[in-house]
Amino acid sequence: MHKVYDKWPDIAKESYNADLAQIDSNSITHIVFAGMGGSGAIHDIFSAILSKTNIHVSIVKGYHLPNTVDAKTLVVTTSVSGNTAETLTVLEVAKKTNCNLIAFSSGGKMREYCVKNKIEHRNIPIHHSPRSSFPSFLFSMLKVLEPVVPIKREDIFESISDLKNLQRSISSDNLVPDNPSLDIASWITNIPVIYYPWGLQAAAVRFKNSLQENVKMHAMIEDVIEACHNGMVAWEKKSAAKPILIRGTDDYIKTKERWSIIEEYFEQNKIEYKEIFSIKGSILAKLTNLIYLLDYSTIYLAAMLGVDPTPVTAISFIKNKTTTT
């Protein structure tokens, strides 16, 4: 797995430059992204990118399409394996509507269904596992969906360049104390409670998922502002949990104020915490950089604990007993 992660910047560049036909859709006002696990994490990034546009975004991590789907809706279904039961169900339901529709997978039942029903499909190669295939799917989708996702090409190139810069410091060729991913892995014990600002939710969700899949450990995430109205109370009781603060370099001024207050509370109550800052740049660069940094930390942590990050036995158990329709 770590060998694939070492190649993430190159995979991102190759995927964006791949010969994939772009979607031809006009007058789209609503995009529905449907996918689970690693695919869902990719969709969270698209939601963040589109959050400041006039396009309404719905994220489906389950079986049901919103009732608002119409002729101006683009439904995007993504399944790295092509066999995800929930996403296949959404694809079949979407086919019965008058929406625009496109699917992404590495093959599987999704590709077969699309070929049979003449639905637009883009075949994207899988790298080791669905979660390791993050850059190939994200940057291929950025290319294909460019006509309806208003993101500047320079932001895409910037994000790939930033991944390359980060790769030099976090890769397995740099096993030194100042490796930032190794530093994060060395700090994590017990149950991490991950706080994030709204714009960086995609990175927090992905971090939680990767801790669960790669390290086989429990993890929690909380929006930092919402947590100030409920979750912070849990720290009044002694806990083995450890807070991790994922901060943006240019968070909203009131969010920065809240971070300072929370840190003051932790320090007064002798609660050890870890801060992780995003880089400067576009939302795409921030999120992809954070995900690369944090994902790699989970691989290091798995190695430290003697855990093989690849198998996901519990997920396989559930999938084997789940019908596809």
Buried (B, 14 or more C-beta within 10 A) or exposed (E): BBEBBBBBBBBBBBBBEBEBEEBEBEEBEBBBBBBBBBBBBBBBBBBBBBEEEEBBBBBBBEBEBEEEBEEBBBBBBBBBBBBBBBBBBBBBBBBEBEBBBBBBBBBBBBBBBBEEEEBBBBBBBBBEBBBBBBBBBBBBBBBBBBEBBEBEEEBBEBBBBBBBEBBEBBBBEBEEEEBBBBBBBBBBEEBBBBBBBBBBBBBBBBBBBBBBBBBBBEBBBBBBBEBBEEBBEEBEEEEEBBBBBBBBEEBEEEBEEBBEEBBEBBEEEEBEBBEBEBBEBBBBBBBBBBBBBBBBBBBBBBBEBEBEBEEBEEBEEEBEEEEBE
